[in-house]
Amino acid sequence: MPIQVLKPKFHVEECLAEIKECFDIGWFGMGFKTVQFEDAWREEYLNYREESVFRHDMF
């Protein structure tokens, strides 16, 4: 049985909707979506709520 290493394991339509939102407002750099993603990832996978895991000094 082959192992699928590059097959997406995420909700494609949900991800594309988030990308479309950024395109619609003209934001193509690191910003509010990056912060939202990192906060959600940190809380879900690290069970950690402090800001020190990811740095956002540039915002």
N, C-alpha and C positions, 0 to 999 in steps of 0.2 A: 504494500500500500504506500503510495507516494505521500510525502509530507509537504503540505502547502505552506511555504515560508513567506510568500509575498502576497497571499490572498488576503484582502482586507477582512478584519474581524470587527468592524465598527459599522455604525448605521450610516451608510453612504449618503442617503437623502438628507439626513439631519446635518451632516458635515457640509454638504454642498449648500444648504440653506444658510448656514453660518458664514460661509465664504461669500455667498451672494450678498448678504447684508453688508459686508465690508466693501465689496465692489460697488454696491448701490450708493454708499455714502462717500466713495472715493478714497477710502483708507487702505493703503497697500503696505504699510509698514507695521512694525511692532507697536502695539498699543493696547486699547481696552480689551480686545478679545484675547490677547496674550495673557493679560492679568487675570481675566475670568477663567481661562483654561488652567493656568498655573494654580490658582486658588482652589479650583474644583479638584484638580489632580492631587494636590498636596493633601487636602482633607480626605479624599477617597482612598488614596493609596498609602499615604504616610501617616494618616490619622493625626495630623499635626496642623495647628491653626496659626502658628506664629509666622510673621513675615520674613523671618531670617532664612528660610529655605531658598527662596528666590529673591533676587535683588531687583528693585524697580526704581533705583535712584534717578533714572533719567526721566521719570514721568512727573 
